[in-house]
């Protein structure tokens, strides 16, 4: 989203750890411009959880969902130029935020039992990242030197 990550974090900190219903109410009455986008993102995450429960057969109680993690990371920066006096130009940066929400289901004893949205993708990404690192290491020859030294 075209908003600075710092401004997005102000809104995301309001909903971390809250139940989805409370988070939606908080976002509805927050006077920040990014709140509407975060609300839309949260509704999308709830619908994803609802889809997982109905279509994929994963047992999810949508009423027990809470915001487990809410992060705004920095995206690419757009560098722009503004005209200045006497033929000069000032540079400025338009920041972009990557917003990530993870929902989880709260169990009977109050702790997060089953992670619903985002954790499966994070685990898959970690596996592919580890595989890429191993492939790069093997291609660069660093792994071979250790194997030769061990013999």
N, C-alpha and C positions, 0 to 999 in steps of 0.2 A: 504494500500500500504506500502511496505517496505521502508519508508522514515520517517525521524523524522517530527513530526507535525510542528516544528518551520520552517523547510525548506519549507514545503508545504504551510504554511501561507504566506510566502514571495510571492509566485506566486498567491495565492488566493486573496491577498489584491490588486493585479493589476487589477482584473476583477470584483470586487464587485461594484454593481450599474451600470455597463455598459450594453449596448445592447449586445445581443448574437453575432451579427456579429462583433462588435468591440472587444468583448472578445476573439472570435476565432482568429481574426487577431493578437491580442496582444500575445496570447499563441503560435501562430505559429512562432513568432520572439523572444520569450523569450529563453534565453540560459540556463535555468535550466533543470535538468533531469526530474523533476516531471511535467514540463509543458506539456509534451506529454500525460501523464496519465490524467491530468486535462482536456486537450482538448478532449480526448476520452470520459471522463465522461460528459462533457458539451454537446457533440454531442449526447450522449445517452439520456440526459435529454430533448434535443430538439426533438428527435425522440419519446420519451414518450409523450411529449406535442402534437406532431403531431398525435400520435395514439389516444390520448384522444379526439382530435378534429374530427378525421374521424370515429373511431369505436364506441366510447362511446357517441357521440352526444353532447359533451361539446363544446361550442362556444369559440374557441381559435384562435387568429390571431398570427401565428408563427413569423411574421415579427415584432410584437410589444413586443416580449419577452425580458426581461432583467434579469440579475443575481441579485435576491433579497437578497440572503444570500449565503455565501461561508464560510464553517467552516472546520477546520482540528482539530479533537479531537484526544486524545491519545488513542491508542489501547493497546493490551497486549504487554509486553516487553519480548524479548527473551534474557535470560541471557546466556552468552557464556564465555569460559575460553581460555585464550591465554597463551602459554608457556612463561615462564620468566627465567632469568638466575638462575643458582644454584638450579635447581629442583623445583623452585617456579612456581606459576601460577597467572596471573592477570585476574581479572574478568572485563568484559565489557558488555554493554547492547546494543542490537539492537532494535531500536524503530520502532513502526508501527503506521501509521496515518490512522484514519477513516475520509475520506473526504466526505463532504455532500454539495450538491448544491441545491438551491431552486430557481426556475424560476418563474417569475410572468409576467402578461401582463400589459403593461402600457396603461392607458386610454387616452382619448382625452385631458384631462387637465394636463397630465403628471404624475399623481400619480398612484401607483399600484392599480388596480381595482380587478382583478380576479387572485387568486393564482392558479398556474397550477400544479406544481410538488412538492411533499413533504409536503404541508400543510395538505392535507387530511390524510396522514399517521401520521403526528404529532398529529392531533386532535384525531385520533383513538388510538394512543399510550397513549395520556393523559387520555382518558377515561378508558382504561384497567389498567393503572397505578393507577388511583384513585380507581377503583374497587378492585384491589389487596390490596391496603392499607387498605381499609375498611374491607376487609375479614380478613387480618392479625390482625387488631385492634380488631375485634370481637372475633377472635380465642384466642387472648392473654388475653382477659377479661378486657381490659382497658375501653372499651365502656360500659360494664355492671356496673362498679363502678360508673360512672357518672350518669347512669340511676337510680341506687339505691339512690344516693345522692339527685337526683332531686325529688324523691318521698317523 
